[in-house]
């Protein structure tokens, strides 16, 4: 009887890892690194299953590609999967996880998230939302000066999002230091996404086989100098004024006040959270607006329907206002459909704080869990014609929403690690698209046809279009821009 009990106990403990390709001794599946993209993992999931296990050196990696398993991770066992995995580059550049995006779940992380939700991104923070309106109008006026000329849409959008973030966070419009700000963003983005074999074999870190350490040191020193100068200005001046932003506390002031009141909120937390705002608030929103514009230009009937809706709701004798947005139903559907096809972050990164079970499979402690939001939102079992751009699918009152409760559609994540800036990001996204499509008609340059557009993407932390969108705006409004 005792032997039977022991045998049953051992059998209960010995759960299997999820299925996956067989790896080699020591290195595991590291020769498959190039397949660890949103599309590559979706292809592997079709072969091995929607809960997929890979062994990358000493690291266990699990890819989730269906809504049911995503719900287990993000809702049912959210407390186990709330940590973020951190590469050596991320650990160093985030001041050892002193930011919010990559901080380990705990009291300091909760404090930073509360600050973001109640202070930084709150709808009650009028200055931030007013900045969005002002900067969108500024871009519309700038585009009006290029009437009939080819415009690099992505460049215009990055100027918009960088100015919004810079003004909201630092209290001034991005004029002086603009190029420096851009260079820091580019280098950090490259380092965040770079392959480093030491992430999979930590004992090689001291060797620095790829020569990353000097670049990491230089990049963080550049960010330190950039942010510390701004912090010092705020300490001396208390608040920072500019024409675009009313004189009142900006985000740096909010964090400095918390730094004074709460000893555990350190200067590195201020630097780290500022870095999150710089990266999270610029690239993802700009690239999503570009995808919306590209999808609509590639689907002229949908573009025509959105612009007709704008003409009917707003008219052509005035600009779009906040109160119009709730009536722009099809425009919102087009944005939702774009988020479904092109989620801002295609792979949502999580890490297990302890051993867990998902779909009956063993997930070891400290496993890196990749939730393939891109694959889930194109699952043919959940979506009809999943690879087609069909905004009308969201006219159905029972269609999924993106706020985190429907796990077949999670462009902003779900649970404790969902995007805290979602509300502000959606406001900027909807307002910018509405103004661009209301103010101008848009054509492709040099007689290019819609069917000739390159709609491929480039994998990274985000998924930008492989080719930047270039289009020709022609003024449509009958009132001054």
N, C-alpha and C positions, 0 to 999 in steps of 0.2 A: 504493500500500500504506500509506504514511504517513497519507494522508487518511482511509483506511478505519479505521485504528487510532484516529485522533483522533475520528472520528465515533462509533465504538463507545464510546469513553471518555465522550464527552458524553452519549450515550444512557443509559449506565449511571448517570451522576450525576443525570440529570434524572428522578427518580421523581416521581410525582404525589402531591399532598396527598390525604388521604381525601376522599370525596364529602361534599357539604354544600350548604346553601342559598346561593344567590348573594348576595353583599353589595353594599352601595353603596360608591362611592369614599370613601376616607378613613375613614369610620366603620365600614365592613364590615357586620357583622350586629348592630350594637349596638341596633337597633330591636327585636331579638328577646330582649332581656334578660329579660323576664318569662317566657320559655319555658325559661330555664336552671335548671329545677328537676328533681328526679329523675323526675317524671312527664312534664314537658315534653320532656326529653331522650330519654326512652323512646319518646315519640310521634315525635320527629324521627328516631330510629334505625329505626323501622318504615318510614319514608319513604326515608331516604338510606343506611341500612346501620348495622351495629353498631359500626363505627369511623367517626366523624363529625367533620368539620372545620368550625370556625367562625372567622371573623376578627373580633375585638372590638377595634376601633381598631387599635393597633399590635401587639396581642397575638394570637398563634396559640393556639387552644383546640381540644382534641381530646377527644371523649367516647367512652368504651369501654362497650359494653353487652352483651358476651357473654363467656363464660368463657374461650374460646380466646385472645382478644386480651388479656384480663386476665392470663392466665398469661404471655404474652409480656412484659408490662410488669412484673409483680410477681415473676416468677421468672427467666425466661430472660435478661432485660436489666435485672435489678434494680439493677445498679450504675449504669446510666444514668438510671433513673427514681427514684432514692432521695431526691432533693431535694423540698422542699415549696415551693409557690408562696406568696408573701407579699404581701398587699396593703399599702398604706401604713399602714393602721390596725394590721394585724397586726405589721408591722415595728416600729412605735413601741411598741405595747403589750407586745411580747415582748422589749423591750430590744435591738432589732436582732437578733432571732433567738437570744437567749441562753437560751431555754427548750429543751425537747427536741422538742416537737411541730412547731415551725416552723424549728428550726435546720437549717442546711445540713449535708449528710452530711459527716462528717470526724471528726478525733480527739476534739474536745470533745463532739460528739453521741454518739459511741461510749462515751465515759466516762460521760455522763449516763444512757444506756440501760443500761449495765452496773450503775450504781448502782441504777436502778429495779428491774432484774430480780433482782439478787443481794441487795439490801438492803431497798429500800422495799416491794416487792410479793412478796418471797420467802415461801414457805410456812413457812420456818423462823423468820420474824418473828412470834412468838406474840402479841405485844401487839396487832398490827394485826388479826389474825384473831379474837382474843378481843374486841376492840372491836366487830367486826361482830356477834358473838353477843349481846353485852350491849345494843347499841343496838337490834337487832331485837326482843329481849325487851321493851325499854323501850317501843317503839312498840306492841307487842301489848298491854301493860298499859294504855297510854293509850287504845287503841281499845276495850278492855274497859270503860272508864269511859263510853264513848259507846254502850254496848250498846242496840240498837234505834233509834238516832238516825242521821240522814243524816250522812255523813262525806265531806269532800273528800279523796279518796284521794291525789291528787297532793301536796297540802300535807303530809300525813303522811309521804309517801315522801321529799320533799325535806328534811324535818326529819331523817329517818333518815340519808340519804346525807351531808348536810352535817355532822351530828354525827360520823359515822364518819371522814370526811376530816379534819375539824378536830382530832379527838382523835388520830388516827394521825399527822398532820403536825405539829401544834403542841403535843401533849401535854396538852390540856385539852378538856373538853366545851364545846360551843358554847353558852354562856349569855350572858355579857357580850359585846357587840359583834355579836350575832347579826343585828340589823337592818342594821348597817353592812356586814357580810359579804354579806348578801343584796343590798343595793343595788349593791355593787361587781360582783357576779356579773351582775346584770341589765344594767347599763350596758356592761360589757365584751361581753356577748353581743350587744347591739344594735350596738355599734361593729364587732365582728368581721364581722357579716353585712351591714353597710350598704353601699349602692352608692356608689362614689366614681369619678367620671369620670376623675380623675387616675390611677387604677390602669391605665387603658387609653391615656391620653395623658399620660405622666409630665411633660412640659414644662408642664402646667397645675398642677402641685403647688403652686407658689408663689402661685398665685391663690387656692387653697382655695375652689373654687366652691361647695361645699356647707356651708362653715363648720364643718368637722370639727375643725380644729386646736385650738380652745379646749376642745372636749369631750375630745379625746385627752389634752391636757395635764392637764386636771382629773382624768380617770379614772385616769391612771397615777400622778399625785400621791397620789390616794386609796389606790391599791394599795401604793405605796411606804410611805406612813405606816403602813398596816395591817401589812404584813409586817415592816417595819423595827422596829416596836415589839416584835413577837414575837421577832425575831432578837436584839434587845438583851436581852430577858428571858432568853433561853437563854444568851447570853454571860455574863450576870451570875450566873445560877443553875446553869449547866452542864446541868441537866436540869429538867424541869417535871413536877410531880406532880399527879395528880387522882384522884378516887375511881374514875372509869371506866377509868383507864389505870395500870398498875403503873409504879413509878418506874424508868425505864430510858430509854435513848436513844430519842427519837422521830426523825422524819424530818428535822426542822430540825437536830438534833444531828448526824445522819449527814452532812448537807451541810456543816455548819460544820467538821466534822473533815476532810472532803475539801478544803474551802477552805483549811484550814491546811496540809495535806500537799501539795496540788497547786496551784501558783501559778496555772495556767491556768484553774482552776475559780473564777470570780470571784463577787463579791457579786451581780452581775446574773444570773449563772447560778442562784444560790440563789433570787432573786426570780422568775425566769422559770420554773424548775421547780416552785416553790411554786404559781405561777399555774396551771400545767398540772394539778397535783393538785386545786386548787380547782374548776376547770371540768370536767376530764375525769372526776373521781370523783364528781361530784354529779349533774349533769343527765342524762348518758347512762344511768346505772344507774336513777335514779328514774323516768325516762320509760319505760324498757323494762319495769320491774315494772308500771307502770300499764298498758302495752299488754297484758302477759300477763293481768292481772286483767280487763281489758276484753274481750279475745278469749274468755276462758273464760266470762264472764258472758253474752256474746252467743251462746255455744254451750253451753247448759245440759247436754247429754249428756256433753260432754267435761269440764265442771266436775264433774259427778257422778262420773265415772270417776276423776278425780284425787283427789277427796275420799274416795272409797271405798278407793282405794289407800293413802291416808294412814291411814285407820282400820284397814286390814288389817295394814299394816307397823308402825305406831307404836302404834295403839290410842288411846283417848280419855282415858286416865288419866295420861298424861305428855306432855311436850313433845317436839318433834322434836329429835333429836341428830345430830351430824355423821355418826355411824356409820349412821344410817338412810338417808342421802342416796343411797348407791349402790343401794339397793333401790327407790327411787321412780322407776321406769322411765318411767311415763306422764307424771309431772310434768316430768321432763327432756325428754320428747318435746314437751310443750306449750310449754316454754320455747324449744326449738330452732325449733319452727314459728313462734313469735312473732318470733324473731330473723330468720327467713327473710322473713317478711312485712313486718317493721318494723326493718330494720337500724339500730342506734343512729346511725351516720353514713351517710346514704344515698349521698353522693358522696365518694369517697376522692380527695383532692387530691394530685397529684404534679407534678413539673416535670422536664423533660429537661435533664440536665447537658451534653449534646452532641446532635448530630443523630442520629436513630435511624430505624429502619424497623419498623413494626408492621403485620402482615397485608399486607405488600407496599407499604405507603404510607409516604411521607416524613413524619416528625415533626420539625420544625425544633428547633434548640437553643432553650432557654428557653421552650418551649411549655408551656402549662398543660394538664395531662392530668386529666380527671375520670373516674374509674372508677365507673360507676353500679351500685353494689352492690345497690340496690333493684331495678333492672331485671333484673340478672343472676339474682337469686334468684326472679324471677317469669317466667323464660324458659320458654315452653311447650315448647321442644324439649328441655329438661332436666327439667321438673317436670310431673307430671300434675295437672290442675286447679290451675294455679299461683296463682290468686287466692283459692282456698278455704283455710280454716283446717282442716287435717287433721293433727293431731299423730301419728296412727297411721302416717303415711308414714315416720316415723323409727324405727318398730319393726323395719323391715327392716334386717338386719345390714349390708347393703351401702349403706345411705343415707349421703349425704355428711356429713362432720363440719365444724365451724366453726373448726377450729384453723389453717386456712390452706393445707392441702394440696389441698383440693377447691375449685376456683375458681368453681364455680357457687354457692358458699355461703361468702361472706367478710364476715360482719358485723363482724369485728374486723380486717379487712385481711389482708395476707399479706406475707411477706418481711421485709426489714429494717425497714420502717416499720409493721409490724403492732403492735397495741396491746400495750404491755408490761405493762399492768395487767389483761389478760384473765383470768388465773387468779383474782385477787382479785375482779374484777367478777362473774364467774360464780358464785363462792362466795356473794357477797352477794345476787345475784339469786336463786339457787336456795334459799338459806336463808330469805330474806324471803318468797318466794312460798309455800314449804312451811309456814312458821309462820302466815301470814295465812289460808291455806286450811284448815289443820288446826285453828286456834283458833276460827274463825268460819264460819258460813254467811253468804252475801252475797246481798242482794237489791237490785234497783233501786228508787229512791224513787218515791213517789206512784203506785204501780201501773204504772210504765212496763214495757213488754214488751221482751224481748231484741231483737226485730226492729226496734224503734224507736230503738235506740242509734245515735248519730252516730259513725261509724268513720273519718271524714275526718281528714286531718292538715294541719299547717301547715309549709311548707318553711322551713328555715334550716340552720345547721350541723348541727342535730339535727332530728328530725321529731316534735314532740309531737302528741298528739291535739288536734284543733281545739277540742273541748270537754273540760274537765277531768272526770275520772271522779268521780261522786258515787254512793255506795252505802251500804247499811245493813248493818252487821255485827251478828250475833247470836251470842253465845257458844256454842260447840259442845263445848268440852272439859269433862270432868267433874272436872278438877283445877284448882287455883287458877292464874290467869293469871300 
